Amino acid sequence: MLGPLALATTSIAALAVGQGYEVWSFGAPGAGLLPCIAAALLLATSLLTLRERAPADAEPESTDGRKVIGYGIGLLLLPPAMLALGLILIMGIGEGSKIRAAAMIALGLLLGTFGIDAVSGEERFVFDVPPMRDGFGIPIVAMGLFGLSEVLAMAGQKQVAAETLNYQSGLRHLLPNREETRRSVVPVLRGSVIGFLLGLLPGGGAMISSFVSYLVEKKISRHKEEFGHGAVEGVAGPEAANNAGAQASFIPLLCLGIPANAVICVIMGALLIQGITPGPRLIVEHPALFWGVIASMFVGNLMLVVLNIPLVGLFVSLLRVPQGIMSVLIVVFCVIGAYSLNNSLFDVGAMIGFGLLGYSLRRSGFDVAPLLLAFVLGPMFEQSLRQGLIIGYGDPIVFLRSPISAAFIVVALLVLLVPHAVRLARGSK
């Protein structure tokens, strides 16, 4: 939940929760929320290009079976390269030194290995505790690191009187001003393009689009010092990229019959169960379903606007709640949410443990956002990497045989090495 609670309930929200919380705190909630809503409504039109890209008279082309198998293997080799790039990009998201961000990434990758190995079926770091076989759930880690740790941090801070907070409750005062709008328009457009292009790629492109957009805005912004402390661009750009990537991931499914990520794969399975085969002929054989999907995006984003904009004032009024009451509410919501996942007290205890861990890391100067993001990407990276090595009979060169995979590997190496090379070159001068 973005805003007054500073509580991330998903991995992508962790990227924006820091910026959004600061934006709300200094009295400009509309600058953080309204550009995201407008971007979501605008990006619902992205799938309209499908009609041009998937014409009604499209006929499946007869293709050599070996080419089809080779194309499928190439798609399997793409996710490791994309996820490796995502892990490298995470280092630029955290505040502070890159060494600390790397340490948080390593810790997140380690926590992601707890439980039963998805490839071999062996138990890892279970310690004969049955609930540990499933590992730690993402909501458990997110609520602990960003919810309970925030409560502990609030307990050590002096409470600010509600009268001293700089915000207005009227809807007119909650709208972004001219300067905030000017700073949001270009990041939204730029994030939309980044998210749309990466969302077309299978294997997690939509997930890393927010990271790429955040780093791009941070690199080219004239207000680099505000990132991590309430930069409007740090909220608008990544959220626009996230929305664009989520909607663009439908294009490979509807046009080519290729699922771009796990969620789209579930949707594809549901269509196949109903006897509907996604692909170029979907718009001809099932036009009602095709345009129904697009219409649902318009309706969903329109309802987002209708519900959220009038409720911005209600969200801001949460800032009037005393910190003591707010802390109790956050703890209650976190405990109920953790227990309701599996009806297990073990999840509640694990969430409390992650809360203490997050608070300790914050007090030590570490940013916990890279930890959560690496925890999310780590298991997917490990599984896809091992699947690729199985395809290549243990030869890592197999990842360079796919042109797209090789391109992402090159980009990842450039992102990792070029800043150090530039720093060394400047030092030699």
PEKADA-V520669 format. One record per pair of residues at least 24 apart in sequence whose ideal C-beta (glycine too) atoms are under 7 Angstrom apart, sorted by the first residue. I is the first residue (numbers start at 1). GAP is how many residues later the second one is. Records with the same first field share a line. If there is no record, write none. Layout:
I=GAP  GAP
This chain:
3=26  312
4=311  314  315
5=325
6=140  144
7=139  140  143  323
8=134  138
9=130  133
10=132
11=127  131  361  362  365
12=198  230
14=128  132  355  358  359
15=78  195  196  199  223  354
16=219  222  223
17=129
18=210  351
19=211  212  215  216
20=215
22=207  208
23=207  209  212
26=140  204
27=138  139  140
28=152
29=138  145  283  286  287
30=144  145  146  282
31=145  149  201
32=203
33=275  279
34=141  142  275
35=141  149  153  201
36=199  200  203
37=267  268  271  272
39=149  153  197  200  201  204
40=203  261  264
41=260  261  264
43=149  197  200  201  204
44=203  253  254  257
46=150  198  201  202
47=200  203  204  247  250
50=201  204  205
53=202
54=200  201  226  229
56=227  228
58=222  223
60=220
73=318
74=328
75=127
76=311  312  315
77=311  321  322  325  328
78=123  124  125  324  326  327
79=124  125  305
80=301  304  305  308  319
81=318  324  327  328
82=119  121  122  123  126  326
83=121  294  297  298  301
84=297  328
85=123  323  326  327
86=118  121  122  125  291
87=287  290  294
88=324  327  328
89=119  122  123  126  326
90=121  280  283  284
91=279
92=123
93=118  121  122  276  277
94=273  275  276
95=133  272
96=269  271
100=265  266
101=266  269
104=262  263  264  266  267  270
105=265  269
107=264
108=262  263  264  265  266  267  270
109=265  269
111=25  264
112=263  266  267
118=265
119=264  267
131=213  215
136=214
137=204  210
138=238
139=198  202
140=198  207  210  211  214
141=213  231  234
142=230
143=191  194  195  208
144=207  208  209  210  211  214
145=209  213  223  226  227
147=183  187  208
148=183  186  203  204  207
149=206  209  210  213
151=176  179  180
152=203  207
153=206  209
154=169  173
155=172
159=163  164
162=157  158
165=154
167=149  152
169=144  147  148
171=141  142
174=138  139  142
180=52
183=49  50
184=48  52
187=30  46  49  50
188=48  49  52
190=26  47
191=46  47  49  50  53
192=48  49  52
194=47
195=45  46  47  48  49  50  53
196=48  52
198=47
199=45  46  47  49  50  61
200=48  51  52
202=50  56  57  58
204=57  176
205=40  55
206=39  40  43  54  55
209=32  33  36
210=28  31  32
212=29
213=24  25  28
214=24
247=50
250=43
253=25
254=24  28  36
255=25
